Amino acid sequence: MDYHVFPDWDNSILNVSATMQDYLGVTNDIPKLRPLQSALSRGYKNVVLVVVDGMGMSILDRHLSKSFLRSHVAQTVTGVFPSTTTNATTTLMSATYPAQHGWFAWAMNFADVNQTVMLFKNADYYTGEPMAMDDFARTRLPYINFYADANIDAYTLMPRQIQMKPNAGDIGYFDNTRDMFHQLDTLCAAGGQKFVYTYHCDLDSTMHKYGPSSRQTKKMAKSLDRGFRKLAARNTDTLFVITADHGQIDVAGCVDIWRDADVMECLAQNISLDPRGAAFHIKSGMHDKFVAAMEKYKPDFALYPTDDLINKNIFGPFAKNRNREFLGDFIAIGTGTNKILSMAPGKENSSKTNAPYRGHHTGLTPEEMVLPLIII
């Protein structure tokens, strides 16, 4: 258990958004973060929240130990579980608990259509075929950005490859990291008080391909550090708040669970969720056999009855019973051995490079779950 860091709902990325939402004039009953409240009270013209995908505290400590960003870490916060972008960025953008918004993971079972759906790609996880319904996930699991009713102008700035439909304020797209900093400069210089939500994904992509410990990751981290230092120096009337959705671990191997006939015969639905936080829906009467079949993977994956995790409040309070169904009967969580679990042939490889992942996340290790709250 010592390798697991569970979400702390008094001190998490959810609390970052809840504190921001309160600042923007929309009350909520989620605990606020005092250092962020204090900074927000100082009357800045602009407030910019930047989510750097994958930039956990372990990345700062490894590659940026004496950097501009590291020197401005006000405190650490926890991520959510599974520690995956789908879950974490939806938590950040909606200021709601995972149990409430339901975007738990990359690939989720929708039993009524008999498909495992990649929520961000609107496609079937196992076949790659597009869903028959446009924007399937947003239709089934709608949410509103926490700054939709802000008392100042609100903007969303995203990578161009993420064609997200806005549900709050204006949305803009950038082509690369340099363009992101340029567009933030432009927004900050424009007249009027404003809030800007920004998401950066290239660091996470680099770590998936090369690993968190790689020189490529270090190079990108240092580039981001220089960019934020210059951006802050040019915009002294702006409060910059920087955090992450999750961290990453260096992958130490892959378990092809789909090859295990003893496990697979117990399943009522496809394996779902994520490679270090995988959900299993079990056939009636097969629970004991499934637990016995999973015993061999115990050093690399801790197996939890899903109800135990729910009772520990790992996902927050459930508002809809439907969301509970996505989580199955058991969840296998990656341990500190840093293995990933392949749910189907080829799924241990990056869809972009078709090469094995060198870095990954979705588990509960400190590297995946402990994140910075940077206030500049």
C-alpha positions as CSV (number, residue, x, y, z in Angstrom):
1,M,0.0,0.0,0.0
2,D,3.0,2.4,0.5
3,Y,3.3,2.8,-3.2
4,H,-0.2,4.1,-3.5
5,V,-1.1,7.8,-3.2
6,F,-4.9,8.1,-3.2
7,P,-6.7,11.3,-4.2
8,D,-6.9,13.9,-1.4
9,W,-10.2,15.8,-1.9
10,D,-9.0,18.6,0.4
11,N,-5.8,19.0,-1.6
12,S,-6.1,17.9,-5.3
13,I,-6.4,19.2,-8.8
14,L,-10.2,19.4,-8.1
15,N,-9.5,21.9,-5.4
16,V,-7.5,24.0,-7.8
17,S,-10.5,24.4,-10.1
18,A,-12.9,24.8,-7.2
19,T,-10.8,27.7,-5.9
20,M,-10.6,29.2,-9.4
21,Q,-14.4,28.9,-9.8
22,D,-15.0,30.6,-6.5
23,Y,-12.7,33.5,-7.6
24,L,-14.8,33.8,-10.8
25,G,-18.0,34.3,-8.8
26,V,-19.5,30.8,-8.8
27,T,-19.8,29.3,-5.3
28,N,-19.2,25.6,-4.6
29,D,-18.8,23.5,-1.5
30,I,-15.5,21.9,-2.4
31,P,-12.5,22.8,-0.1
32,K,-10.4,25.7,-1.4
33,L,-6.6,26.0,-1.4
34,R,-5.4,28.9,0.7
35,P,-2.2,29.8,-1.1
36,L,-4.2,30.0,-4.4
37,Q,-6.9,32.0,-2.7
38,S,-4.4,34.4,-1.4
39,A,-2.8,34.9,-4.8
40,L,-6.1,35.4,-6.5
41,S,-7.1,38.1,-4.0
42,R,-4.3,40.4,-5.1
43,G,-6.2,42.1,-8.0
44,Y,-4.4,40.8,-11.1
45,K,-5.7,41.9,-14.4
46,N,-5.5,38.4,-15.8
47,V,-5.5,34.9,-14.4
48,V,-4.1,32.1,-16.6
49,L,-4.4,28.5,-15.6
50,V,-2.1,26.2,-17.5
51,V,-2.3,22.4,-17.3
52,V,0.9,20.8,-18.5
53,D,0.1,17.2,-19.3
54,G,2.4,14.8,-17.5
55,M,4.4,17.3,-15.5
56,G,4.3,15.7,-12.1
57,M,6.6,16.7,-9.2
58,S,8.9,13.9,-10.1
59,I,9.6,15.5,-13.5
60,L,10.3,18.9,-11.8
61,D,12.6,17.3,-9.3
62,R,14.4,15.2,-11.9
63,H,14.9,17.7,-14.7
64,L,14.2,21.1,-13.2
65,S,15.4,21.0,-9.6
66,K,16.9,24.5,-9.7
67,S,14.5,26.0,-12.2
68,F,12.1,28.9,-12.5
69,L,9.1,26.6,-12.3
70,R,10.4,24.6,-9.4
71,S,11.1,27.8,-7.4
72,H,7.5,28.8,-7.7
73,V,5.9,25.6,-6.4
74,A,3.5,26.8,-3.7
75,Q,2.5,23.3,-2.7
76,T,1.8,19.8,-4.0
77,V,-1.6,18.4,-4.8
78,T,-2.8,15.0,-5.7
79,G,-4.2,13.9,-9.0
80,V,-7.3,11.7,-9.6
81,F,-7.7,8.0,-10.2
82,P,-7.2,6.6,-12.7
83,S,-4.4,9.2,-13.2
84,T,-5.2,9.6,-16.9
85,T,-5.8,12.7,-19.0
86,T,-9.4,11.9,-19.8
87,N,-10.3,11.8,-16.1
88,A,-8.0,14.5,-14.8
89,T,-8.6,17.2,-17.4
90,T,-12.4,16.7,-17.2
91,T,-12.1,17.1,-13.4
92,L,-10.1,20.3,-13.9
93,M,-12.4,21.7,-16.5
94,S,-15.6,20.9,-14.8
95,A,-14.6,21.3,-11.1
96,T,-16.5,18.1,-10.3
97,Y,-15.5,14.7,-8.9
98,P,-14.7,11.8,-11.2
99,A,-17.8,10.0,-9.8
100,Q,-19.9,13.0,-10.9
101,H,-18.6,13.6,-14.4
102,G,-18.0,10.0,-15.2
103,W,-15.1,10.5,-17.6
104,F,-13.0,7.9,-15.7
105,A,-10.6,6.7,-18.3
106,W,-9.4,6.5,-21.8
107,A,-11.5,3.4,-22.7
108,M,-14.9,2.8,-21.1
109,N,-17.5,0.1,-21.5
110,F,-21.0,1.2,-22.6
111,A,-22.9,-2.0,-22.2
112,D,-26.0,-0.7,-24.0
113,V,-24.1,-0.4,-27.3
114,N,-21.8,-3.3,-26.5
115,Q,-18.7,-1.2,-27.2
116,T,-15.6,0.0,-25.3
117,V,-15.3,3.6,-26.3
118,M,-12.2,5.9,-26.5
119,L,-13.9,9.0,-25.1
120,F,-11.5,11.5,-26.6
121,K,-11.3,9.8,-30.0
122,N,-15.0,9.0,-30.4
123,A,-14.0,5.5,-31.6
124,D,-14.2,1.9,-30.5
125,Y,-11.1,1.0,-28.5
126,Y,-10.9,-2.6,-29.7
127,T,-11.7,-2.1,-33.4
128,G,-10.7,1.5,-34.0
129,E,-14.0,2.2,-35.8
130,P,-15.6,5.6,-35.3
131,M,-18.7,5.6,-33.2
132,A,-22.0,5.8,-35.1
133,M,-23.0,8.9,-33.0
134,D,-21.0,12.1,-33.3
135,D,-19.5,13.3,-30.0
136,F,-20.7,10.1,-28.3
137,A,-19.0,10.8,-24.9
138,R,-20.2,14.4,-24.6
139,T,-23.7,13.4,-25.4
140,R,-23.7,10.5,-22.9
141,L,-21.6,12.3,-20.2
142,P,-22.3,16.0,-20.5
143,Y,-20.5,18.5,-18.3
144,I,-20.0,22.3,-18.2
145,N,-16.7,24.1,-17.8
146,F,-16.3,25.6,-14.4
147,Y,-15.8,29.1,-15.9
148,A,-19.0,29.0,-18.0
149,D,-20.6,31.5,-15.7
150,A,-17.5,33.5,-14.9
151,N,-17.9,37.2,-13.9
152,I,-15.1,38.2,-16.3
153,D,-14.3,37.2,-19.9
154,A,-13.2,33.6,-20.1
155,Y,-11.1,31.9,-22.8
156,T,-9.9,28.4,-23.6
157,L,-6.6,27.8,-25.4
158,M,-5.9,24.2,-26.7
159,P,-3.5,22.4,-29.1
160,R,-4.9,22.4,-32.6
161,Q,-5.1,18.6,-32.8
162,I,-7.6,18.7,-30.0
163,Q,-10.7,20.0,-31.7
164,M,-12.7,20.4,-28.6
165,K,-16.2,22.0,-28.8
166,P,-16.3,24.9,-26.4
167,N,-19.0,25.1,-23.7
168,A,-17.7,28.2,-22.0
169,G,-16.3,31.5,-23.5
170,D,-14.2,31.7,-26.6
171,I,-11.8,29.0,-27.7
172,G,-8.5,29.3,-29.6
173,Y,-6.0,26.8,-30.9
174,F,-2.2,26.8,-31.0
175,D,0.2,24.8,-33.3
176,N,3.1,24.3,-31.0
177,T,4.7,25.3,-27.7
178,R,6.1,28.6,-29.1
179,D,2.7,29.5,-30.6
180,M,1.1,28.8,-27.2
181,F,3.3,31.3,-25.5
182,H,2.7,33.8,-28.3
183,Q,-1.1,33.5,-28.0
184,L,-0.9,33.8,-24.2
185,D,1.1,37.0,-24.7
186,T,-1.6,38.3,-27.0
187,L,-4.5,37.4,-24.7
188,C,-2.8,38.9,-21.7
189,A,-2.0,42.2,-23.5
190,A,-5.6,42.6,-24.7
191,G,-7.8,45.0,-22.8
192,G,-10.1,43.9,-20.0
193,Q,-9.9,41.5,-17.1
194,K,-9.9,37.9,-18.2
195,F,-9.5,34.2,-17.2
196,V,-7.7,31.8,-19.6
197,Y,-7.6,28.0,-19.3
198,T,-4.8,26.5,-21.3
199,Y,-3.8,22.9,-21.9
200,H,-0.3,21.7,-23.2
201,C,0.2,18.1,-24.3
202,D,3.6,17.8,-25.9
203,L,5.5,16.9,-22.7
204,D,3.3,13.9,-22.0
205,S,3.6,12.7,-25.6
206,T,7.4,13.0,-25.4
207,M,7.5,10.9,-22.2
208,H,5.2,8.3,-23.7
209,K,7.6,7.9,-26.6
210,Y,11.0,8.3,-24.8
211,G,10.3,7.9,-21.1
212,P,10.3,10.4,-18.2
213,S,14.0,9.9,-17.6
214,S,15.0,10.6,-21.2
215,R,17.1,13.4,-22.5
216,Q,14.3,14.3,-24.8
217,T,12.0,14.9,-21.8
218,K,14.7,16.9,-20.1
219,K,15.1,19.1,-23.2
220,M,11.4,19.8,-23.4
221,A,11.0,20.5,-19.7
222,K,13.8,23.0,-19.8
223,S,12.2,24.7,-22.9
224,L,8.9,25.0,-21.0
225,D,10.7,26.4,-18.0
226,R,12.4,29.1,-20.2
227,G,9.1,29.9,-21.9
228,F,7.2,30.4,-18.7
229,R,9.9,32.5,-17.2
230,K,9.9,34.9,-20.2
231,L,6.1,34.9,-20.4
232,A,5.8,35.9,-16.7
233,A,8.4,38.6,-17.1
234,R,6.5,40.2,-20.0
235,N,3.1,40.1,-18.2
236,T,3.5,41.3,-14.7
237,D,-0.2,42.1,-14.4
238,T,-1.1,38.5,-14.8
239,L,-1.2,35.6,-12.3
240,F,0.0,32.4,-13.8
241,V,-1.1,29.2,-12.2
242,I,0.5,26.0,-13.5
243,T,-0.3,22.4,-12.6
244,A,-0.5,19.0,-14.2
245,D,-3.1,16.3,-14.8
246,H,-0.8,13.5,-13.8
247,G,2.8,12.4,-13.8
248,Q,4.5,9.5,-15.4
249,I,6.7,6.4,-14.7
250,D,9.3,4.8,-16.8
251,V,7.7,1.6,-18.1
252,A,9.5,-1.5,-16.9
253,G,7.6,-4.1,-18.9
254,C,4.1,-5.2,-20.1
255,V,1.7,-7.9,-19.0
256,D,-0.4,-9.3,-21.9
257,I,-3.4,-10.1,-19.8
258,W,-5.4,-10.9,-22.9
259,R,-3.3,-14.0,-23.3
260,D,-4.5,-15.4,-20.0
261,A,-7.3,-17.8,-20.7
262,D,-8.1,-18.3,-17.0
263,V,-8.7,-14.5,-16.7
264,M,-10.5,-14.0,-19.9
265,E,-13.1,-16.7,-19.4
266,C,-14.3,-14.9,-16.3
267,L,-15.1,-11.7,-18.1
268,A,-18.6,-10.5,-18.9
269,Q,-17.4,-7.5,-20.8
270,N,-14.1,-6.3,-22.3
271,I,-11.3,-5.2,-20.1
272,S,-11.6,-1.4,-19.8
273,L,-10.3,1.9,-18.3
274,D,-6.4,2.1,-18.5
275,P,-3.1,0.1,-18.6
276,R,-2.3,0.8,-14.9
277,G,-5.9,1.1,-13.7
278,A,-7.8,-1.6,-15.5
279,A,-11.5,-2.6,-14.8
280,F,-12.9,-6.1,-15.0
281,H,-16.6,-6.9,-15.3
282,I,-17.0,-10.5,-14.0
283,K,-19.6,-13.1,-15.0
284,S,-22.0,-14.3,-12.3
285,G,-20.4,-17.0,-10.1
286,M,-16.9,-16.5,-11.5
287,H,-15.6,-13.9,-8.9
288,D,-13.5,-16.4,-6.9
289,K,-12.0,-18.0,-10.0
290,F,-11.1,-14.5,-11.3
291,V,-9.3,-13.5,-8.1
292,A,-7.4,-16.8,-8.1
293,A,-6.4,-16.3,-11.7
294,M,-5.1,-12.8,-11.0
295,E,-3.0,-13.9,-8.0
296,K,0.1,-14.5,-10.3
297,Y,0.1,-10.7,-11.2
298,K,0.1,-9.6,-7.6
299,P,3.7,-8.2,-7.6
300,D,2.9,-5.9,-10.5
301,F,-0.8,-5.1,-10.0
302,A,-2.8,-4.8,-6.8
303,L,-6.3,-6.1,-7.3
304,Y,-9.1,-4.2,-5.5
305,P,-12.8,-5.0,-5.4
306,T,-14.3,-1.9,-6.9
307,D,-16.7,-1.4,-4.1
308,D,-13.7,-1.1,-1.7
309,L,-12.3,1.8,-3.7
310,I,-15.7,3.4,-3.8
311,N,-16.1,3.1,-0.1
312,K,-12.7,4.7,0.4
313,N,-14.1,7.7,-1.6
314,I,-11.4,7.3,-4.3
315,F,-13.7,8.6,-7.0
316,G,-15.6,11.2,-4.9
317,P,-19.4,11.1,-4.3
318,F,-21.5,9.4,-6.9
319,A,-24.3,11.5,-8.4
320,K,-25.5,8.9,-10.9
321,N,-25.7,5.2,-10.5
322,R,-24.9,4.8,-14.2
323,N,-21.4,6.1,-13.6
324,R,-20.8,3.2,-11.1
325,E,-21.3,0.7,-13.9
326,F,-18.3,1.9,-15.8
327,L,-15.9,0.7,-13.0
328,G,-16.8,-3.0,-13.1
329,D,-16.3,-5.5,-10.2
330,F,-12.5,-5.3,-9.8
331,I,-9.8,-2.8,-10.6
332,A,-6.1,-3.8,-11.0
333,I,-3.8,-1.0,-10.1
334,G,-0.1,-0.9,-11.2
335,T,2.4,-1.0,-8.4
336,G,5.9,0.4,-8.0
337,T,7.3,-2.3,-10.4
338,N,6.2,0.1,-13.1
339,K,4.5,-2.5,-15.4
340,I,1.7,-1.7,-17.7
341,L,-1.2,-4.1,-18.6
342,S,-2.1,-4.7,-22.3
343,M,-5.9,-5.2,-22.6
344,A,-5.7,-6.5,-26.2
345,P,-3.2,-7.3,-28.9
346,G,-1.1,-4.3,-29.9
347,K,-2.5,-2.1,-27.1
348,E,0.9,-2.0,-25.4
349,N,2.1,0.2,-28.2
350,S,1.7,3.9,-28.9
351,S,-1.0,4.5,-31.5
352,K,1.2,7.3,-32.8
353,T,4.5,5.4,-33.2
354,N,3.4,1.7,-33.0
355,A,6.4,1.3,-30.7
356,P,6.2,0.1,-27.0
357,Y,5.5,2.9,-24.5
358,R,8.6,4.0,-22.7
359,G,6.5,6.1,-20.2
360,H,3.0,5.8,-18.9
361,H,0.6,6.6,-16.1
362,T,-2.9,5.9,-14.8
363,G,-1.8,4.3,-11.5
364,L,-1.4,5.5,-8.0
365,T,2.4,5.8,-7.4
366,P,3.8,9.1,-6.2
367,E,5.4,9.6,-9.6
368,E,1.9,9.5,-11.2
369,M,-0.1,11.2,-8.5
370,V,1.9,13.9,-6.8
371,L,1.6,17.1,-8.8
372,P,2.8,20.7,-8.5
373,L,0.7,23.8,-7.8
374,I,2.9,26.5,-9.3
375,I,1.9,30.2,-8.6
376,I,3.7,33.0,-10.5
